[in-house]
Structures are given as structure tokens and as C-alpha cells.
Amino acid sequence: MNVEEIWQFLEPVAEEHSLLRLSLVEGFFSNRRSLHSLIFGINASAWISHRLSQHPPGTQALCVLFYGLAPLLELPIIPVFVFGTVDDSNKADKTLLRGFKRLVNAFGFYVHTAPADIEAELAMLCCSNVVDAVVTDNAAAFAFGARYVIHARDLVSADCHDRIKVYASAAIELNEECSLNQGGFFLLALLVGGGTNMHGLNGCGNQLALKLASRRKLGSDLLGAGVNLFPQELETYLGTWRARLHRSVTRLGYLAVAAEIGDTFPPIEAVIALSNPVSSLTYGPPMTTACLPRPPNLARLGQLLEEYFDWATPAGIIAKLDVHVWKGTCIRRLLKLLLPHHDVKNADEEISTIVHITDYQSAALNINHPAYQVTIRTEPLCQVALSRVKGTRTGTDLMDIDELQQADKQVWISAAIVELALPELVSDFHRHARVPRLPTHTLLTALTPVSLPTSRSTV
């Protein structure tokens, strides 16, 4: 069963949302971790692959990834990009990954390395409430216990159309068409092969694999045995379980496949590896460092742009940051301002770039819910961004660097974020502009309802 077929099978339970609205309702308003943000654990390899696939060959890969990271700044989302440790890529790929990690850190996002299987690590982070949802293109994450999965392709495309699909394990289990629990996904992984068990069950096609996986006890019992039994006990148990599998396959009329089971499928090594995957939790508490909504390191970002891109003259850097980064920087600074232990001494620095509020709309363009138009003073941002730039790139700049640095920028930011972070500025605006403001409960009802649970014990 290839990757796309499993997602097509799960399509009946996919819930489509606006990524912006999902992050506002479930991240900003719910505020489960006092961060006013959702935390996404992202399969870095999958995200990179889908991002690059949307651009023609010959496009500078790292530049494409830069443009993909920038929109994430504008959302109350904390991305944690998870990388694998086994690296069999060529030199060019290694160079790309190294550059990408440096960009991720400069944007204020997080880099995390899985000790073994990336999907197992992502699922563990989700089950441990380190992240709220998993972003990947491999449904095997459900076999390891992931509760909420977003297809990597959707997150990559969301900067264009703001639509994503959320796949919830509870919904998959309850849906009559899918009806797969974790044990079912576990059995599916064994039957179709790939990963730990490369070969699967000989002759077992997609239709049979799904029929067997939907028989919940068959997969759940084996998963439970793999988790709870010592290897010698598990070997004994497998004899009984293989007989059950043989009977099930025979009753379904697949006699040739039943004959392939014998006394070697599934291999005990595969059962142990899938039921007890190596993850960070194997070696201690996962990610003890808290993930916070950090503003980008503009000095480092400007330095990296000059290092990697031909267009990165001082004026070229400022022009790109003006289009792709200034708004997100402003939003990240506001989110940082709302952290419970934020240093009030540095509060002026966080809001110094916002000169004033210039407008308010109940359904602002490209946001479709209440938002304020704020004026950003970009000169201090430009100064920081160019502080480490050496001027090694040469070229004909289409715009004057002084004009770029002195030009203020107007952007639309969600009313929810602005009102909570800048209450005095908001009050002054409404008092002088005489524009009525929507109450908080109206802001909430203006957003699309979403279905992620709100308790701390779940995502």
C-alpha cells in the first residue's frame, strides 16, 4: 500500500480547516501551555520534499525553503522540525540540510533530531504533549500512537490557500469506513511492509491488509503483546497469534496468502521494533527545553541570506525581508510579549516597531476575520538585519537602501492578538477613530469551529 493510497483510504475522516483560524482558536485562544500558540512537530524531510516539488527544477533549493519558512512566522504556531540521524544522502543534500537547519534556527523555530525512526519520534512527542499535532506524509505515525496528523503537503500549500486537513486517530477509529485503531495501523505496517519489516506478508494486497487491520483485536492483541511481553514470551505468543491470522486469512478466501504465513511472519524483530520504537523517551524525558514563540534572529538571518543567495546585497536583503519577514517578526514579538514570564524591561523593544494602529476591519482582506492594520517602523529592524552583513554581494539594486530602511510598512494582524498584546494602543485607536470594536466572544464566533479537544491531557 503506497503512501497516497492510505491517505485516500483515510479521506472520509479528514477535517478541513483554515490553518490561520485553527491556530487562532486552538492555539491563541485556548492557550493550553500559556504560549498562545500551537506546537507542530514536522517531519523535516517530508516538508522539504513537498516544498521543493512545487517549484521547477533549477530553482535554488534553499531559497525555496526560505520562502516556505517565512509564512509560518505569521501564525501562532511553533514549528519543531524533526530530522533523522541516519544520513545516507549525498554531499549536495547534506549541504542543503545544513543550510536549512541554520535558517530554521534563525527564524526562531526549533530543530530536533530523532534517535531512530522519525515517525516514532513524532508520535512520541505528540503522545507526551510536547507537540499538539504531527506534520508528515507517512500515516505510519498512527501506528506509533500519533493522535493528530496533518499531511505535510497541506502545510506547505497553506501559505497559498490557507486550507489544511486534520486526521484524528479517534475519528479514524470511530468511522465505519476506516475503523482503524492504533493496533490496526500497527498490523497494517507489518502486512504491507516498509520500514522495519521490509517485505511484509507475501501476496498480501491492499484490500486484504485493510480487512485484517480493521479487525481491531487482531492488531491490538499483537501490539499489546509486543509492548508487555519479554522476547521469549512473545515468541511463544506469536505461535498462537499466527494461527489466528491464518484462520482469518483463510476465512476471507485468500488461501495462497494463508500458506505464506508459516512460522516466520511476522518476524519477532519487526514486532518488537514497531511496538517498542526507539525515541528520545528511551533515553530520558523528551525535549526538556520548552518551545516558545521566538522572534527571528534578524542579524543571523541577514548574515545567512548574504552567505547563501546571489541577490543578497544589503538592499536585496531588506527588500526580501520587507515582503516576507517584517510582518511575521511583529507578530512573533507580540506573542513573546504575552508569555507569562516575559521580561517587562524588554517590553518596549518588542512593541517599539509598532508606531500606531491605522485601521480596523471586521473581515480584513486575506484574513476574513476581525483585524487591525498597524504601521511598523522598519528602520530599527533593517539596522539589526544588516548588522552582520559584510557587503560581499554585488549587483544592481533596483531600490535605494536608504529609502527601504526609512519606509514604514502597514500590515493586517488578527484583532485577537493585537487586543491582548497592545490593549492601550487599541483603546486609543477606538477612542479617536470612533470605530466600534467586537467583543472577544464575537471574535471567537467569527472563526470557523474546530474539533481539537481543549483539555490539557490531550492535544
Secondary structure as UniProt FT lines:
FT   HELIX           3..9
FT   HELIX           11..13
FT   STRAND          15..18
FT   HELIX           19..22
FT   HELIX           23..29
FT   TURN            32..33
FT   STRAND          38..43
FT   HELIX           44..53
FT   TURN            57..58
FT   HELIX           61..69
FT   HELIX           70..74
FT   STRAND          77..83
FT   HELIX           91..106
FT   TURN            107..108
FT   STRAND          110..113
FT   HELIX           118..127
FT   TURN            128..129
FT   STRAND          133..136
FT   HELIX           139..142
FT   TURN            143..145
FT   STRAND          148..151
FT   HELIX           152..161
FT   STRAND          163..168
FT   HELIX           169..174
FT   TURN            176..178
FT   HELIX           182..192
FT   TURN            195..196
FT   TURN            202..203
FT   HELIX           206..213
FT   HELIX           216..228
FT   HELIX           231..251
FT   TURN            252..253
FT   HELIX           255..258
FT   TURN            259..264
FT   HELIX           268..275
FT   HELIX           280..283
FT   HELIX           298..308
FT   TURN            310..311
FT   HELIX           314..324
FT   HELIX           326..337
FT   TURN            340..341
FT   HELIX           344..346
FT   HELIX           347..351
FT   TURN            352..353
FT   STRAND          354..361
FT   TURN            362..363
FT   TURN            365..367
FT   STRAND          371..376
FT   HELIX           379..385
FT   TURN            386..388
FT   HELIX           401..406
FT   STRAND          409..414
FT   HELIX           415..421
FT   HELIX           423..433
FT   HELIX           440..445
FT   TURN            456..457
//
